Amino acid sequence: MISIDPITLAVSSFAMVATASPFLYYSYKLRKISSENLATFEEFSTSNNVIPTQHERWRNHYHLGLDSQYKKLVYHRFGSYPEQSIIDLREVNKVSIQEKIRKVQVGKEKRYILDYLALQFHFKDFSHSPKTIEIYDGVLFTNLAGEKGIAEKWQKILESHL
């Protein structure tokens, strides 16, 4: 049988708790922000009589929801420059993907960097200017985490409801 000195046990227990506490705190903080964002999204949707049947959240910064019955899209962007929008798809003619890409040359190699990705809504009424909703901003995030796929997926979903 192995005997452990009580002081060694206390010190090692303290070290384990001290190591784990920042991770637990960050997890708690992230969960709290996520639940607050979801509550804000649901409150905005309900106040505008929109009940999203499909929705998607990513990066704890963006949230899209589609009410298939009334053909309305709810969009939320959280963070320093929040935005809340509702787009009536019955007024939309076309949905396209907008990208801003820059070319960087490193030695002889050329690289293309995506700086901005958005869904752009073109309306049936041509006097109404196109509406753009951000999917990815290269200033806020240093790398893509599937946003290109999200934009393509939502473009197909929304075009099927036009």
N, C-alpha and C positions, 0 to 999 in steps of 0.2 A: 504494500500500500504506500502511496505517495503522500507525504505530509506537506502542506503548504503553510508557510509562515503567514499569519494574519496581516501583517504589514504589507507583504508582497501582494497578497490578494486584494487589499484595499487600494494600493497604488495601481495595480494592473486594471482593476475595475474602474477606477477614476479615469485612467488613460483611455479605456475603451469608450466610456461615456463621453469624454471630451472629444474623441475622434468622431463619434457618430452624431453628436449634437448639431453641427452645422448642416449636415445632410438632412437630418430630421426637420430642422428649422426651415430650410429651403423648400423641402417637400410640403410642409404645412403652409408656407407663404404662397407657393405656387397653386396649391389646391384652393386656398382662400380667394386668390385673384381669379382663378378659373370659375369658381362658383359665383362670384360677384359679376363677372362678365356675362355669364349665362343668365343670371337674374335680370340684368340690364337689357339683354337681347329679348328675353321673353316679355318683359314689361313694355318695351317699345313695340313689339309685335302685337301684343294684346291691345294696347292703346290705339293701334291703327287697324283693328279688326282683321288681323292677318294671323292665320294659324299655320305655321310651316309644317309640312309633312315630310320634307327632306331638308336636312341641314348639315353643314360641315363647319368645323372649327379647326384652325391650324395656327401654330406658333403662339397660342394664347394672345393673339393680336387681331385676328380676323374671324368673322363668322358670317356665313351665308345661309339663308333659309328660303325655301320655296313653298308657297301655298299653291298647290296644284289645282285646287278647286276654283279659286278666284284669280289664278295666274298672276300672282304678285311675288316679287322677290324682295327679301329683307336683307340688307347688308349692314354690317357693323365693322368698324375699324376702331380698335381701342388704342391706348397709348397716349403719346404727347399731343397728337393731332387727331382726336377722335372724329368719326363720321358715322352718321346714321342715315340710311336711305331706304326708301321703298320705291320700287320700279314696277309699274303696271305693264306686264308683258303684252297686254292687248293693244298697247300703243306702240310696241316695238316692232320694227320691220326686220332687223338683222342684229345678230350678236357676233362680234369679232374679237380676236385676241390682239392686244396692242403690246408690242415689245420695244424696248429701247436697249440696243446692244451697242457696245463700243469694242473696237478692235485694238488690242494691245500687242505690240511686237516685242518679244524677248529674244534678243539675238536674231536668229534666223526663223524662229518659231512665231507664228501668229496665233493669238488666242482671242476668242470672242467672249466677252463678259456681259452677262445680262444685268442691266442696271434697274430695270423697271418692267413689270408685267401686270397687265390689267385686262379686264373685260370691258369692251366698249359697246354701248347700246345705241343703235341708229334707229331713230323714231320714224313712224309713218308720216307724221307732220314734219316737213322739211324745215319749217321755221324753228322747230325745237332743236337746239344743238345737241350733239351726241353726249351721252352721260358715260363717264368712265369710273369704274370701281377697281381699286387697287387690289392686286393679289400678292405682289411681292415688291419690296423696295430695297434695292441694293445698298442704300445708305444705312438702313436700319439693321439689315442682316447681311452677313458676309458670304453666306453660301445658300444655295437652293436646297430645300428639303421637300421636294415633290410638288412645288408650286406649279410647274409647267403642266404636270399631269392633272392637277386640280383645275387649272384654267381650261384645259381641253375637255375634261369631263363635264364641267359646268356649262361650257359652250354648247356641247351636244344636248345636255339636259334642257337648257333654256331654249334652244332652237326647236326642240321637239314640242315645246309648249307655245310656240308662236302661232 
